[in-house]
Amino acid sequence: MPTPLITASELDQLRAAGKQHVVVFDCSFDLTNPAAGRDGYQQGHIPGAHYLHLDNELSGPKTGTNGRHPLPDPELFAARLRALGVNDDTLVVAYDAQGSMYAARLWWMMRWTGHAAVAVIDGGRNAWVAAGLPLEHGATPDPETAGNLTRRPSLVKTVDANALLANLSQPSMLVVDARAADRFRGENETLDPVGGHIPGAANRFFKDNLAADGYFKPADQLRADFSQVFAGKAPGQTVMQCGSGVTACHNLLALEVAGLTGAALYPGSWSEWCADPKRPVATGA
């Protein structure tokens, strides 16, 4: 696919044509109410879509020092996808009802396991409804026959806290924080015990990737926006980060839309970074 985004109408036509195996996932979630996403899915989702829960399926166990949404064991993640019918040749389509902030996590994780055929519905659930397409209620049962998805070499890059700590003394990478500007400055922090940001980081609020209608901005506008943030750095010299490694994937998705490939993810993000009091914290703009 030329872009990691797919429109609701394109998905509908693709499934009607039946020429490619497609599995759709609803990733809707609410950080303040972890049951809300599945409840919303039960009340209405794209027909045939399965639900993936951020805490239970798109994250692994927390230790208290590895962040709020550590990556899961990749073998367990792949096994869950196989149980939901994903094959090596499946087009995986992700969506949510929150501006793609959780769908982007699945998009990145599919590429993390080496699966390139993945797309996010531009505009999410709202776009599907706006196109006049139907929703179904209840839950889609797991298929009787499992898929054959295999793990392949990762298509994405990750950076850990030690690499970023070393980067502070000899900066070669630009860290870009996807959180809202007030949390970046260390104000109004309600999710993590410490407010602030990694010293030297730049700020690009993930919601700035979207136009007022909830769809992604055009590629040329995203390119211009990120070029300003990068201030001369190539995408491959940048690391995307957020509170827990979720909305940073939204910036990575926007970069892919813009054709600016090669940025890495710091999966532990701020919630991991601030769990160690020895790591320095910056506040303010």
Secondary structure, 3 states (H helix, E strand, C coil): CCCCEECHHHHHHHHHHCCCCEEEEECCCCCCCCCHHHHHHHHCECCCCEECCCCCCCCCCCCCCCCCCCCCCHHHHHHHHHHCCCCCCCEEEEECCCCCCCHHHHHHHHHHCCCCCEEEECCHHHHHHHCCCCCECCCCCCCCCCCCCCCCCCCCEECCHHHHHHHHHCCCCEEEECCCHHHHHCCCCCCCCCCCECCCCEECCHHHHECCCCCECCHHHHHHHHHHHHCCCCHHHEEEECCCCCCHHHHHHHHHHHCCCCCEECCCHHHHHCCCCCCCCECCC
